Amino acid sequence: MANDKFSAVGTNIAEKATMIWNVADMLRGPFKPHEYGLVILPMTVVKRFHDCLLPTWQAVQDTYAKVKHLAVIDGFLTRASGYQFYNTSRYTFDRLLSDPENIEANFRDYLAGFSSNVQDVLSKFDFDTVIRRMVESNTLYLVIKEFNGPKGYLGPDRISAVDCGYIFEDLVRRFSESFGEEAGAHFTSRDIIYLMTDLLLSDADLTHAGNVTVYDMTMGTSQMLSCMEERIHELNADMTVSCFGQEFNPSTFAIAKADMMIRGGDPNNMRFGDTLSDDQFPGYTFQYCISNPPFGIDWKREQKAVEAEAAKGELGRFSPGLPKISDGQQLFVLNGLAKLAPNGKMAIIQNGSPLFSGDAGSGPSEIRRYILENDWLDAIVQLSTDQFMNTGISTYIWVLCKDKPAHRVGKVQLIDASHCYEPRRKSIGTKRNDITDLCRRLIVQAYGAFEDGAIYGEKDKVYCQSKIFDTRAFGYTKITVERPLLGEDGKPVLKKGKPVADSKLRDTENVPLSEDVEAYFAREVLPYAPDAWIDHKKDTVGYEIPMTRYFYEYRAPEPVEAIMARITALEQEISDSLRALFHKEG
């Protein structure tokens, strides 16, 4: 059985999003298919604002008539509207449609009546240009009429804030697909998000009312933040949740800010800009961080700013080291760690590269070393392949904690959940697998139990496996093994009484930190090269997490007899089919 909430998204909400997206029927011709979202996304946001404000429209009109001559009027109007935004225009969608001859002027008047925070949202859509194109193609009236029909209704009495978030997500996905973008850059399915939230909150003490801060450095449409807020309130309805997010894509940022305003949060906490080169939250720390940053994407555009930040040393976010220029995902991990409060906890999605890429002393290895030697890596969960709609590769949830519980100090838990999924009946892009409610419970149970070698679920069906390691188990000393350069007489060439190293015979060995280097050298090298020695000046400490190796299980190959039997059966099937075909044709 698939995740209940996700199943609902796959039916009712997806149907609603499809109905809205079908507005594109009247855009064919004036707009190309990849441009439909330029109309549909901002119109959906505007209509959501409209339908939220409609019940208090008259109250806002009356209040505005009384206070419009005052210097500061926002407080009066937000109280009248019931939201952190308002619209003072005398128009509604019904009134706009009653005067088709003046639809452009009246619609622009309607948009101009919104409060400044909504104006910021609309500016990110570059909506003015879109309106002009709709006017030129005589589609503005038709689009407004379509959105004003029953299928375009987005009032909170029928569409909750959470469900509206689902609709936004679905529309962004459709737009990204039609535009040829990597849709997954803006979209993380709810089954994965709920797993991340439950891992973050599984050991949280939320019994007392208070304030919790949550940060998403690559927030997309802010659905990770809304899911965290939802989960926290399920645990304690009296808890105040303050959400903070940053996003670089203008359209998804606009949706995130609109969503936050509608949900009653502080829209000023939704900030626009590139997280790596234009940090919008300097000096801030947060209790929770939850993110799915882009991976496999270079950071050439941000290189100058990132290197300047790294040069600040401990005063900057990137002091431990820099990853290879072709993949910036570890920079987001460092940014998240810099933003975590002393008791903070982070869940962040990565691909396999940050586990092992880079040799000892390289940027990626130094970043792993920084995390592990500070004992901030709590757990890594390996998900199955085909979990994301834009990539079929294996992905991992890293759980990092600034203040581990006593029994987890000095330890790292690895959870192989690559067998913990249910195939979807219908794929979404490359997403063919779901993390169901059962899967999520098994993974969270494994995380909470913190047992080495334990299996949760049914082996060879749906299950996950947990292993516990000392933090130092992932570290090694890279030693340089030298051999002497031999002269023509077959004897070592000496310089100042010491043998000269032959660079052609130079080799390296990785010695686990848990082992004595000299003992390892005596056991593993000297028996095969008695004249070898270690150049300790070149010793380098490195870290890697070869997760696949830790969970590898040998499976005996299929017997030759069984393979031959299958081939023989296939040959016979083909032969019978050909015989039947030619016999039929006479």
Buried (B, 14 or more C-beta within 10 A) or exposed (E): EBBEBBBBBBEEBBEBBEBBBEBBEBBEEBBEEBBBBBBBBBBBBBBBBBBBBBEBBEBBBEBBEEBEEEEEBBEBBBBBBBBBBBBBBEBBBEEBBEEEEEBBEBBBBBBEBBBEBBEBBBEBBBBEEBBEBBBEBEBBBBBBBBBBEEBBBBBBEEBEBBBBBBBBBBBBBBBBBBBEBBBBBBBBBBBBBBBBBBBBBEBBEBEEEEEBBBBBBBBBBBBBBBBBBBBBBEEBEEBEBBBBBBBBBBBBBBBBBBBBBBBEBEBEBBBBBBBBBEBBBEEBBBBBBBBBBBBEBEBEEBBEBBEEBBEEEEEBBBBBBBBBEEBBBBBBBBBBBBBBBEEBBBBBBBBBBBBBBBEBBBBBBBBBBBBBBEBBBBBBBBBBBBBBBBBBEBBBBBBBBBEBEEEBEEBBBBBBBBBBBBEBEEEBBBBBBBBBBBBBBBBBBBBEEBEEEBBBBEEEEBBBBBBBBEBBBBBBBBBBBBBBBBEEEEEBBEEEEEBBBBEEBEEEBBBBBEBEBEEBBEEEBEEEEEEBBBEEEBBBBBBBBEBBEBBEEEEEEEEEEEEEEEEEEEEEEEEEEEEEEEEEEE
